[in-house]
Amino acid sequence: MWLPVVVFAVLIVSTAGSTSFYFPPLTEVLDVLWTELAHGGLFGDLLFSLRNIVLGLALAIVVGVGAGLVIGEIRTLRLATGPLLDFARATPTVGFVPVIILTLGIGSGPKVFLIFLGSVWPILLNTVSGVRAISPAVHETARGYRIPWRLRLRRVILPGALPQILAGIRVALSIAVVLMVVSEIYGSPDGLGNFILQSGSSFHVAETWAGTILIGILGYGLSVLLLLCEHLLLGWYHQRAPRARPAKTATIESIDTIEKSNGVVV
């Protein structure tokens, strides 16, 4: 945390005497930011953008994780959907913004849909990759004990793929912030993107910087919240890091395991 504080202090000192029209002092920008939040309409814009990004990201997590678990578990489905997933991943979602705004309007729904559309692919692909990364021995053990598919999905596959799923959500969060701003700039009467567009069009430079800084704070706050959730959900993963074992010991343990399991490698 010390580096952001140092950078913030350096920016305050270096811009203190600035007379540039485009780069006002940081203290002036912060003063405008507080005034707009407390007495202007910026707080309403913040709530509008926050609601859109939370709804779009939550929808992407539900759909991406659910579809990724099924696709990753069924090999035939994974092979069949591979080209489609690669095509969707390579297509920039920003290119759909004008079409979706023109088709669905400028309300909150099209923005939530855009955020969902751009965020779902990294979550889905990382979920598929996480399921595939689970050791085949784990799958064989679960099948050997005849664990029901639903219980295996909930107790074995989902926890095993969770580190990769959370990595995909981190990538999706940055994409969601970008799409939130772009969709609000293109066509919206509310939101932080619209605030920046209106401030820039009116040559209110300090307000434009204030809106930009607020978007950065929003993205950083959501990232910190996601990291807290990750440490909460993956405490077992970080605390039980795999330890390197001597090759000879591993061989002996493997032989013992095979003998104890009647020839089934677990």
Disulfide bonds with the S-S distance in Angstrom:
none
